[in-house]
Amino acid sequence: MNYQMDSSGINSLAGFAYQIKAFALYAFDLHENMSLEFETIEDVNLKSIKPDQIDKFNSNFMCKSIAQTTNLAIQVKHTTVDDSTAQKIILNWLLLENSEHAINQYVLFTDKIYQNSEAIFKKDANLLFEEISASKSRSDAIISKVKNAYKGRFDDFEAAYQSIQTKYQFKNIEDIDLSIQQAASIHFRKSANPIVFYQRLEGFLQHVTYEILGAINKKIPYKMNFEHFIALVEEISNRFTAELTAPSYADFKKINPIDLDESRISTSREFVQLKACNLSEPVIKRHLSYGLYYHATAIKYLENNRMKKVEDILETTFENFEDAKLDLQNQSKDTPYNRLSTTKDKSNSNADNEQIKFGSAIYLTKDDIDEKQISWEDEENEKH
């Protein structure tokens, strides 16, 4: 079976997605007494960076794999590694070599598509030390930190530089997605059900993305030890089975943000109908997230040949809306907001969680819905 995993959420992060996938690949290699860290070397405000520009900042992030006997510092590059980039990688490692961390291996992890060379140590210690010593960069720049760390200590600098070269490993990956699938195949039991396997793997990647983005915004490292990893694998495996599909709403919402400035959103029927309910923008965005989350979950139901479940959810939601509308009309309380609120309050046992229930109602307000289309405000009453 050819199956394409839905990575739209994580891939919307452009080059940063590769950083997270590299972290995930190493996560599947965790064993007892091991941990993995994703840290920010220099402050980065992800909110201010356009997705297609984030590759320019990927030297600001580093993974560390920590075990009782072996510590790895992993620099992930999803770009061409030119001389300037190579030097920044080396500067990062020089700081680590001078720290309390006992690093056994320095790994440059790249994508084969960029045809990068493993030869990054192109300057001798004397020349590099002179360049660093003569630097006039701002105090928080990596080169300035290295300058202060080794100031007046060339012998220590040279020893550190040589030590890094002896511990250096170049890892050139041809297909990171395939590598992750192979690494995760036992943990998420691919042979038992390939479709459920891909849903679990997608759920894992979404969760790791959610956690890493949160840690970066808080300016703290994201840490995953073996016990955390195993607990996460078990929790995700329980949420995705042949009978149950319950992706994490919090993870989904974090990596699929709603931008009301996008014309495709602000002109959509879902938005117009929610606007008629006199909701604030944050509440409108939350309800639109419900709709997206329902749609993504419904696709997973269909992948598992559970079309009947999708039909039952939508049928019950539409009947709930019709009952709500009738009740409100009889009470002379039929307003757009009351239709929305009363429909949400009604039960729908076919939905596996509240967000799926709410999202199915938002989904039915879409433009391309036929006989079961929902209107919080009847179209003849819409304000233009």
Sequence and secondary structure as in RCSB ss.txt:
>XXXX:A:sequence
MNYQMDSSGINSLAGFAYQIKAFALYAFDLHENMSLEFETIEDVNLKSIKPDQIDKFNSNFMCKSIAQTTNLAIQ
VKHTTVDDSTAQKIILNWLLLENSEHAINQYVLFTDKIYQNSEAIFKKDANLLFEEISASKSRSDAIISKVKNAY
KGRFDDFEAAYQSIQTKYQFKNIEDIDLSIQQAASIHFRKSANPIVFYQRLEGFLQHVTYEILGAINKKIPYKMN
FEHFIALVEEISNRFTAELTAPSYADFKKINPIDLDESRISTSREFVQLKACNLSEPVIKRHLSYGLYYHATAIK
YLENNRMKKVEDILETTFENFEDAKLDLQNQSKDTPYNRLSTTKDKSNSNADNEQIKFGSAIYLTKDDIDEKQIS
WEDEENEKH
>XXXX:A:secstr
       HHHHTTTTHHHHHHHHHHHHTT  TT EEEEEESS   GGGS GGGGGGGGGGEEEEEE SS EEEEE
EE S   HHHHHHHHHHHHHHHTSS   SEEEEEEEGGG   S    S HHHHHHHHHH    TTSHHHHHHHHT
TT HHHHHHHHHHHHHTEEEEEES HHHHHHHHHTTTTTTTT HHHHHHHHHHHHHHHHHHHHHHHHHT  EEEE
HHHHHHHHHHHHHHBSSS B   HHHHHHHS   TTSHHHHTSHHHHHHHTTT  HHHHHHHHHHHHHHHHHHHH
HHHTT HHHHHHHHHHHHHHHHHHHHHHHHTT   HHHHHHHHHHS  TTSSSHHHHHHHHHHTTSTT  TT   
SS GGG   
